[in-house]
Amino acid sequence: MASPQVDTESVPEEGYERGLNSRQVQMIAIGGAIGVGLFLGAGANIAKAGPSLIVMYALAGVIIFFIMRALGELLLYRPVSGSFAEYSREFLGPFFGYFTGWTYWLMWVVTGMAELTAAAIYINYWFPAIPQWTSALVFLIILFAANLISVKLFGEIEFWFSMVKVTAIIGMIVIGLGVLTLGFSQAGDTAAVSNLWAFDGFFPKGIGSSLMTLQGVMFAYLAVELVGVTAGESENPEKTLPKAINTLPWRIALFYVGALTVILCVVKWTEFSADASPFVKAFAVIGIPAGAGIVNFVVLTAALSSCNSGMYSTGRMLRNLADNGEAPRVFRRLSSRKTPALGIATSVFFMGIGVVLNYVVPEKAFGYVTSIATAAGIWTWLMILVSHVLYRRQVVAGRLPASSFPAPGGSVCSYIAIAFLLFVTALIAIDADARICLYVMAGWALALGIGWSVLKSRNPQVTRRDESRFEKVG
């Protein structure tokens, strides 16, 4: 497939304020690897897989790094806001850009629902009498107001949200290691590294059960690609983005593999359940005064952080779609503060469905929306990887300039990641509880297909590549 040639000397002015500094981008990248999928979702996965969940997080983490290095190579080739849709549009054609942009928007809308649900669950820890839907609605309104003000405020809020999460996990690891080595606390007599295999082995429910947790594990990693959305508003993307991406391996090793290993050594896996955060449970077992309440505040912060990021992402993606004629033109408008206010408001309206779910099916709301978000996220990651493979072909053929941040191994790691994501999709298909997301995605694809047909009939130009921004190289 022939690809157009890009003028990489400059990035088109999108009207955004480049208000995200290096400190904020780095912490957004770190915080993107720590969300409700770890703080809350890990409880259900531990109950399903036992200590072997550590291996699942490590395996998925390697794949996520492959995805992010592929994205990094594309970002340094052409850093733009709405990058996933832009690269799909360039290398696969307008329809794929349209489909990817809207699907990434859906991913963040339903992720926002999941985070609001989790936040409401955490509030119930202190105030069980407050209905989940009430807490979810209050948080939705507060974060919406913050996102309308400016990208600098978004960046600052994310910086401190991420700082709280990072500090808490490091503190958990240090305290857990103290319990294991010094034996202090109420858990001192039972805490031991042998807890990783002493209760029916390291794979207590078999390798099959462990693999079935992969869709939940992948949900935990959603948002690591958020640095790609910040490309159009970063002060110095050529320096900040590679640095943020290259720190991913140690973030995964520390925050996921390290934290879970320590927790499962301190508390035997049989004591965890789906309805409580493993971090809250660990602090409760250790017996630190008010420790469980403190951790509950931290995981609440994590949920709000991810929802905040979702509002940021969806507004930018809607504007990118509108710029390409694939969404109503009104979404192109920026407010006086250079934020896509209408796009954010529309996304928040749909996130409000999560409030309704918390009212109608509070016990199932989290499971429903996380499976849909995972399916949408897998599509986004696949488009990043396929775009990277096609970009590399153009570079090898001499038709496009090489990126200043090439992925190690070229396209090989992208092919491995593609195979892994297809395997996870197959696991989702055979999981009766998660399968509903594939039905939803099929309906979503049908709706987008109909929308594309309408676009073609009204404006055939939309379905063609925009050659005006490209030029031959050499």
N, C-alpha and C positions, 0 to 999 in steps of 0.2 A: 504494500500500500504506500503510495507516494505521500510524503509529508511536506508541508510548506516550510519555507526557510525563515528563520526568525531573526529579527534584528535584536541582538542581545546587548547592543550598546546602551540602550535606555529602556526603561520600563514605562509604559503609558501612564500618564497621570490619572489616577482614579478619583481624585478629589478628597481622599482620606487624609487625615492628619497622621504623619509618622510620629506618633506620640508614645510608642512602646520602646523604652530604652533597654539596654542589654540586661540590666539587673532584672527587669520585669519579664523579658522573654525567657531568660534562663529559669526563673522560678515558675513561669507558666509551663515550661517544658517538664520541669520536675514534678509540679503539681498534677500535670496531665497523666502521670503514671501512678497517681494515688487517688483512687476514688471510691465510690460506694461499692463497686464490685469487689474490692479488697476488704473494706471495713465491714460490710454487711454480708455480701454474697459469699464470702469465703466460709462463713459458718455453715451454709447449706452444703457447699462442696466438700468441706472436711467431713461432714456426716456421711456423704456418699463415698468418698475415696480414702479417708483416713490420711495418714502421713504421706502417702504417695502423691497427694495434691502438690507437694513441693516440686516434684519432678514435672508435673503438668505445667506449673507456672514457669519453671525454668525452660522447658521445651518451647512453650508459647512465646516466652521472652526472646528467645533466639530468633524466632520467625518475625516478631515485631521489630527487632533490630534490622533484619533484612529489609522489611518494608520501609522503615524510616531512612535507611541509607539510600534506597531507591528513590524515595521522595526527596531526600537531600540533594541528590544529583540533579533532579528535575528543577528543584527550587533555585539552585545556583545557576542553572541554565537560563531560567526565566522566572524571577520571583514576583508573583502576583497574588493578590488576594483572591480567594476562591480557586486556589491552585488545582485541586483535584478535578474539578469540572473543566478548567481551562486545558489541562493536559489531555484529558479524555477527548475534548473537542478537537484539539490539534492533531492527535495521533490516531484516533479511532473514528472521528467524524462528529458532526453536530449533534446527532441523536444521542450519542454516548455522553457528550458533555451535558446535554439537557437532562438525561436520565440520572447521571451521577450527581449533578447539582441538586436536583430535587430529592434524590435518595439520601444524600448527606444531610439535607435539611430535615427530612423525616427522621433520620437517625438521632439528630440532636433534639428534635421535638419530643420523641419518645424517651430519650435519655433524660431529658428534663423532667418528664413525668416520673421516671424511676427515682430520680434524685429527690423530687418533691415528696414522693411516697416514703422514701427512706428518712428524710428529714422529719416527716410527721411521726414516723415510728420512734425516732430518737426523742422527740418531744414527749411522747407518751411514757418514756422512761421516768420523767420527772412529774408529768401531769397526765396520768392515765385517764382522767375524766374528759380531757379535751378531745373531741372527735378528730380523726386523722385529716378529714377534708378541710377543717377549719385552719389547722396549722399549715397545710399545703397552700391554701389560698393566701394566707398572710405572707408567707415567704415569696410566693410568686409576685405579689404586688411590690414588695420591697426591692427585690432584685431587678424587676422591670424598671423601676424608677432610677436605680443606680446606673443601668445600662444606657439610659437616655441622655445622661449628662455629658460624658466624654470618654474617649478611648483611654485617656490617661487615668481616669478614675477606675475604669475597668481593670487596667493593668495594675493599679495600686491595690485594689481589692483582691485581685488574684494573687498578688505577691504575698500579702499577709495571710490569706487563706492557706496558700501553699506552705508558707513558713510554719504555720501552726501544725499542719499535717506532718511535715518533715521532722519538726522538733519532737512531736509526739511519738512517731515511729522509732526515731533514734533513742528516745527515752525508754520506750518499751523494750527495745533490744538490750540496752545497757542494764536496765533493771532485771530483765529476764536472765541475762548472763550472770548478774550478781546472785540471783536465786540459785542458779545451777552450780556456780563455783563456790559460793560461800554458805549456801544453805539457809539464808535468812528468809523470813516471812512464813506465813501459814502454809505455803506450798513447798517449803524447803524439804520436807520429809519425802514427798512424792515426786518432786521435780527431778528429772534425769534424762540424759540423752537416750537411754534405753526405752523411753516412752515412744520413740519413733518406730520400734518394732516389737515391743513387749506385749501388745494387745492384738493378737491375731496377725502379726507380721506387718511389714511395710506396705503391702498391698492387701489389706484385710478383706476387701470385697472383690478382689480380682482385678486384673489389668483392664478388663472390659468396663467395669464400673468407673475406674479411674479415667479412662478415655472419654467416657460420657460426660465428664465434668468440663471438657475442653470448651464447650460453648459458653459456659459460665465464666471460665477463665478468660476467654477472649473478650467477653463483655468488660471484664475488669481492666483490660488494656485500652478500651475505647477512649479516645481523647488524646492519645500520645501524638496523633497526627495534627493536633491543633496548631502546632508551630507553623504548619503550612498555611493556615488561614491568616496568621499574623504577618505573613511576608509583606503584604502591601502596606502595613502600618508600623513596621519595624524601622528604627533609625538607621541601622547598618546591617541589612540582612546578609551581606556577604561574609560578615564575621560572626554575627550572633547565631545564625541558624546552624552552621556546621558545629559550633561549640555546643549548642543545645542538643543536637542529635548525637554527637559523639559521647555525651555523658550518659546516654540511655543504658548501656550495659551495666554500669555500676549502680544506676538507680534501680534497675530490675533486680539485680543481685542483692542489694541492700533492703529495699522496701518490700519486695515480695518474697523472694527466696529466704533472705535472712530473717525477716520478721516472722514469717510462718514457721520456719525451723525452730526459732526460739520459743514461740508460743506453744508449739506441739511438744516441745521438750518439757516445758513448765507444766502444762496441763495435758492429760491424756486425751486423745482425740475423741474418745467415746462420750466425753462430757459436753461436746459442742452440738449445737442444733441450728436449724435454719432461721429461727425467729430471734436470734440474738447475735450481736457482733462478737466475733472471737476475741477481739481486743478488750471489749468490756468484760467478757467472761474471764479472761486471763487476769485482769486487774482485780476482779472480785475474788478470784481464788487466791491470789497473792496476799490479799487482805490489806492493801494500802488504804489508809483512811481517805475516803472521798475519791479514791483512784478510779473506780468505775464511773463515777459521775463526771470526772475530768475527761476520761476517754470518750464518754458519750458526747461531751461537748465537742471534742475533736472530730469525731465521726460526723457529727451534725455539720461542722464546718466543712468537711470534705464533700458532703452532699450539696451544700449550698454553693461551694466552689464550682462543682461540675455543672450545676444548673446555671450559674452565672456565665460559665464558658459557653453553654448551649445557647443562651440568648445572644451572646456576642457572635457566635458562628452562624446561626440561622439568619440573622439580619444581613450579614455580609454575603452569604450564599444567595439569598433572594435578590440582592442588588446585582450580583454577578449574572444571575439568570436574566434579570431585566435588561442588563446591558447588552445581552446577546439576543434579545427579543423572545426569550423563552419564559418570561413571566410578565405580568402587567407592567407597563412602563413607569407607573407611579412609584414602583419600588426603587427606581433609579435615584430618586431624590434623597439628598442629605439634609439633615437639619442644620440649623445655624451653628451647631456644635460639631458638625461634620460626622454625625452618626446616622446610619440608615434607620431612622426612628420608626418609619412605617413598617419596614420589614421586621424589626424587633417586635413591634406591637402585634403584628399578625401572628408571628411565631408564638408569642406569649399567649395569645388567644387560644391557639391549638394546644399549647402545653396545659391550658386549663382543663382539657379533657382528663388529664391526670387527677385533677381535683374531683371530677365527677366519678372516676374509677375508685378513688379512695372513699367516696360516699356509697357507691353501689356494691363493690366487691373489695373491701379493704384488705382482706386476707390473701387475695390473689393478684392484686394490682401490680406488685413488684415483679412477680414472675412473668406476667403477660408482657409488660413493656420491655423488660430486659431481653427477652427472646427476640422481639421485633427489632430492637436496637442492635442486637448482635448481627442479625441477618443483614440489616442495612449497612452496618460497619464492614462486614465481610465484602459486600459489593464494592464499597469505597476502596478498601485495601486492594481488591483484585484489579480495579481500574488503575490504581497507582502503579501496581506491578506490571500490568500489561502495557501501560503507557511507557514505563521505563524500558521494557524489552524493545518496544518499537523505536524509542528514542535512540537506544544503543545501536540498533541496526542502522539508523540514519547517520550516526556518528562514524561508525565503522566504514560506511559507504562514502564518507566524505561530504555528505549533503548538509550536515548540521555541525556547528562547532561543539567541541567537547566541553563539558562542564568542568568548573574548577574544583568540584567536590565529587569525584567519581566513586561509585559504589564498589567496594572490594569484590573481586570475582566477576565483575561485569554483570551479565544477565543470568549467570548460573544460580546465584542466590535468589533471584526473583522467581525463577522457575521452581525452585524448591518451595518457596513461600506460597506460590500459586497452588501447587499440589497439596500442601498442608491445609490451605483454606478450603479447597474443594473437599478434602477429607472431613473437616469439621462440619461442613454443610451436610455431608452424608450422615454424620452422627446426629445432627439436628433432625434430619428426616426420619430417623428410626426411633427418636425419643418422643413418646406419645405426649408428654407435657410440653415440649418445646416446639413440636411440629406445627402448632397453630401459626407460628411466625411465617412459615413458608406459604401458608394459605393467604395470610395478610399480604405478603410480598407479591404473590401472584396477582391478587386484586390490585395492588399498587401498580404493578407493571402494566396491567390492563388499562388502568386509569391514565397512566402516563402515555401509553400508546395511543389512546383516544385523543388525549391532549395534543400529542405530536401531529396527528392527522389534521386536527383543527388548525394548528399553526401552519401546516403546509398549505392548506386550502386558502387561508387568509393572507399569508405572506410567504410565498415560495422562497424568497431570498433568505429567510431565517434558516432554512435547511441546508444552505450552502456554506462552504468554508469562507471565512472572512480573510481574503488574501491581502487586504490593504495594509495590514500590520506586518507582513512578512516580506522578506527580500532574499534574493539568492546570496549564498555565501561563496566567496571566491569567484 
